[in-house]
Amino acid sequence: MSDARAIYKQGFAHFAKGEHGEAIRLYRQAIEADGQLPIAWNGLSMALAQSGDLDGAIEAAKKLIELEPDDPLSHTNLSRFYQQKGLIPEAEDEKALAMSLQMKRQ
């Protein structure tokens, strides 16, 4: 297991306990070790959203989509963050894209 994955798992343990600040710190550390690790970007986006940093969550979700453009869940998460921020047209666009990608997988 790579160092980045091990750090990610530590971050996830903190996230699961609601310790978002420590989770964010560890997810960022995992990303420093491997900026191409999608689960670290996903974790960072979720932890930032939970901590109220929607702008940060949106940026992390966009990076995740760069790494995994065909993953419906990544687009769904970005849609949720846009919705929480009140960016409804952007949220609807991402939701539609997520649904389209999901249909292609079936």
SULBELGI-V198671 format. One line per field, one symbol per residue. ss: DSSP state (A for helix, B for strand, O for the rest). phi: phi as a letter, one per 20 degrees, with the letter a starting at -180 (. if undefined). A space follows every 10 residues. Layout:
ss: ???
phi: ???
//
This chain:
ss: OOAAAAAAAA AAAAAAOOOA AAAAAAAAAA AAAOOOOAAA AAAAAAAAAA OOOAAAAAAA AAAAAAAOOO OAAAAAAAAA AAAAAOOAAA AAAAAAAAAA AAAAAO
phi: .fgffffgff ffffgfenef fffggfffff fffbfdegff ffgfffffff enefffffff fffgfffcfd egffffffgf fgffenefgf ffffffffff fffffe
//
